[in-house]
Amino acid sequence: MKLLPLALVLVTSTALAGDKEKADSLFKHGKKLMEEKKYSEACEAFEQSMKLDPGIGTELNIARCYEEWGKLGRALRSYQAAEKMAKDAHDSRADKIEGLVTELDPQVPRLTIHVPKDAIIKGITIDGAAVDSVADPVVLDPGPHTVVYPTAAGTKTKIVPVERGSSSEVTLDLPTKAVHVDTTPPPPPPPPPKHVAAAPDPGHGYKLAAYGIGGAGVVAIGVSSYLTLTARSKYNDALEAHCGGMTNGCDDIGLKDTHDARHQANVATIVFSAGLAAVGGGVVLYLLAPKGAPAEKPEDAALYVVPSVSADGAGLVVGGRL
């Protein structure tokens, strides 16, 4: 158990050594990039090195990188940070760094923001960075800057150019009091109207039966028409081929074919009559459908109608219950 603290110390020391090694590598890479005047990449390398292993020298190189890049506002802030670190540590470089701050300070542009009295200082950003106070001028890099601020009608944007060593001003029409936002939740929507099921039709089963019988009758009439046409065609073909065009001059085949044709015509007549009767029955059944309370549920009704055609005749087979 006594070895546990020692193990934690060793792990921590190893991690710190790893961070320092990586920080040194980033620092050297940043120096090389700055010599090549690749300031964007160089400043980023120094910033990452500073996060892993903070030091006065690294902060000074960050400031120098931004200064050579022309980002004077960022350079001044880094010089000031290095100066504070040196004074806190009683480092011998403190006076020299103070001189660098004094030399650079007049070249850094500043932007003074004017707002109405009692304005709400909230929501102001410059290049995406929040501005928490307008009491002092804002230190910026030379160049154009995007100022976004809230108004009673929404947000507005202003592009403000600042030059090296200049002092610029901008006036923002901020709201002087908080815009009241009603946070009361809206009332719940009224409940949908209850669906009132329609009373079941007591004649539902009868009507279904009427549709079924009438439909079967229509089908039967169609079948009879087809049988009639084919029977006539067969009869005429038999007369021409085997009867010499005369009804009393038929050979054996002609007699058989004409007989079959007449039989088919008779079947067609029966089917037609049955279909006509079914249509009439369907109409009657529909008209006789009860209007009062049903004796049974509609879904309990069942009916089937099937046409029947054979060599001996034709008809309709009806079954089921209502």
N, C-alpha and C positions, 0 to 999 in steps of 0.2 A: 504493500500500500504506500510505502514511503517513496517508491520509485515513480508514482504517478505525477506529482508536480514536476519532477525533473524531466519526464517524458513530454509534458506540456510545454515546458520551456524550450526543449530541443525542437519540437515541432514549430513553435512560434518563431524561434530563431532561424530555422530553415526557411520558413515562409518569408520572413523579412529579408533574408539574404537573397532569396529569389527575386523579390520585388526590387531590391537595390540593384541587382545585376541587370534586370530588365530596364530599370530607370536609366542606368548608365548607358545601356545600348541605345535607348531612345535619345538620350542627350547627345551622344556622338553622332547619331544619324541626323538629328536636328542641326548640329553644327555644319555637317557636310551639305545638307540641303540649303542652308543659309548662304554658304559660300557659292552655291550654284544659283543663288537668288530665287530659289523656289520657296518664297516666304510663306505661302499658305500652308504647304506641307511641313515646313520647318517649325512654324509656330505651333502647329498641332502636335508635332513630336515633342516639343518642349513642354507643352501643356500636359501631355500624358505622362511624361517623366516627372513633372512636378506633383502629380497626383500620387504616384507610386513612392516617391522619395522627396518630400518638400525640402527646399534649400534656398539660401539667399542667391547663390550663383545661378541656379536654374531660373529663379524669378527674374534676375537681371537679364539673362539671355532671352527670356520671353519678352521683356520690355524692349530690348534692343531689336529683336526680330520685328515686332510691331512697328517700331520707329522707322526702321529701314523700309518696311512695307508701305509706310505712309499712314498707318492707323494710329494717329497721334493720341487720340483719347484713350485707347486701350494701352498704349505704351506708357502714358502718364500714370494710369492706375496701377500698372505692374511695377513701375519705379517706386511709387508711393508704398506699395505692399512690401517691396524689398527693403525700403528705408525703415519701415516699422519693424520688420523682422530683425534688421541689423541693430537698431537701437534697443529693442527688447533683449537681444542677446549680447549687448555691449560689444558688438563686432567692430573691428577697426575700419571697416569699409563704410560705416554709417555716414561719415562726413562727405565722402566722395559721392555716395548715392544721393545725398541731399543736394549736392551741387548739380547732379544730372537732372533732378526734379526741377530745381530752380531754372536751369537752362531751357528745359523743354516746355515748362508751364506756359510762357507767353505765346508759344506757337500753337497751342491747342485751342480749337474753336469751342465756343460755348453757346448754348441756346437757352434764352430766358423765356419761360412760358408764363403768359398773362392769362388769368381767369377771372370771372366775375367774383365779386365779394360773396362770401358764404357759399361758394360753389363746392360741389361734392367732388373731391379729388379721388376719383376711382375710375378705373377702366382706361386710363391713358397709357398708350404704348408708343415707343419710338423704335422702329425697325423690329417690332415684335416683342421688345423688352418692356416690362411694366415700369411706369414712373410712379413712385409712391409719394413724392413730394415735389412741389414747385417752388419751395422757398428759396432754393439756390439754383443758379444756372446749371444746366445739364452739360457735362463734358462729353464731346462727341468727336468722331473722326471727321476730317474734311470730306465734303461731298454732299449729295442730296440724301435726305432722310425722310422716311414715311412716318407721319404722326397720325395715329388713329385715336379718336376720342368720342365719348358718348354725348348725345343730345337728347332732348325730349322726343324728337322724331325718329331717333335711331342713331347709328354710328356714322361719323363723317371722317374723311381722310384729307390730310394736307401734306403736300410735298414741300419740305423746307430745305433749301440749299444752305450750307455753311462753308466758309472758306478758312483756310489756314490762318490762325491768329485772329480771327474775327469774333465778334459778339453779335449774334443774331437774336431776333425776337419773334414770337408768334403768339397770337391771341386765340384762345379757344373758348367758344360759347358753351361752357358746361352748364348743365342744369343747376339751379341754386337750391333745389330741394328734391328729395327723393320722389321719383315717379311712383305713385301708388299703384300697386298691382293687386287686383282682387284675387285672393287665393281661395275664396270660398268655392268649394266644389259645386258644379252645376247640379240641379236637382235630378234625381234619377228619372229616366224616361218612363212614361206611363206603361203599365203592363199591357201586352198585346191583348186584344179582345179574345175572350174565350170562344173557342169554336163550338158552336152548337150543332151537333150532328142532326142532319135531317131525319125525320121519321121515316122508317123503312117503308118502301112501297109495298102494300099488301098484294098487289097484283104482279109483283116482280117475276115470280116463277111462271105465271101464265103468259106474261109478255115474252119471256125467253122462249117458252114453248111455242108461242105463236110465230116468233121469228124463225125458230128452227123448222117448224112444219112448213111455213110459207117459203123459206129458203129451199127446203128440200123439194117443194113443189115446182119452184122455178127451175131447179136443176133437172127435175124429171121432164119438164116441158122441153128443155134444151136437148136432153137425151132423145126424146121422142122425135124431135125435128131431125136430129142426126140420123136416127134409124129410118125415118121416112125417106130421106134423101138417098141414103145408100140402098134401100130396098128398091126404089124407083130405078136407080142406076143399074142394079143387078138385073132387074126385070127387063129393061130395055136392051141390055147387053145379051141376055139369053135369047130374046126374040130375034135379034139381028144375027147371032152366031149359030143358033141351033133350031130356029123356027121359021126361017125364011121370011121373017117380018110378019108372020101370021100366027094368031093364037092357036089355030087348029092344025098347024103343020110342024109341031115340035117333035124332035127325036127324044130318046130317053134322057139324055143330058139336059135338053131344053125343058122337058117336063119337070125334072128335079129342080133345076135352077129357078124356073118361074114359080114353082111351089114354095121353095125356100124364100123367095122374094116376097110372095104374098103373105107368108107366115110372119116374116119380119115386119111387114107393114101393119099386120094385125097387132103384133106386139107393140109397135110404136103408138098405135091408136090407144092401146090399154095404158101404156105409160103416160101418154098425153092426158088421158082422162084422170088417171091417178094424180098427176102433177097438178091439174086444174083443181081437182078436189082438195088437194093439200093446201094450195094457195087460198082457196075459199075457207077451208077449215082454220088456217092460220089467222085470217081476217076475223072470223067469228070468235075464235078463242081470245084474240086481242081485245075485241069489243066486250067480251064477257068477263074480262079480268076484274076481280073483286076490288072494291074501293075502300072497304072497311079494314079492321085490324086483321092481320094475317093469322091464320091458324098455326102456321109453322114459319120458321125463319126462312128467308129467301134462299139462303145457302143450302137449305135442306132439300130444295126442289132439284130434280134431275130428270132429264128427258133425252131420248135419242131417237133420231129419225134416219133410216137407212134405205135408200132405193134398192129394190131387188129386181133383177132382170135375169131370166133364164130362157131356155129354148122353148119352154111351154107357156111363158107369159111374163108379166112384169107387174110391179106394184111397189108400195112403200111399207116398211116395217117400222112401227112406232112402239116405243116402250119407255118405261121409267115411271116417275111419280111427280105430282104437282103439289 
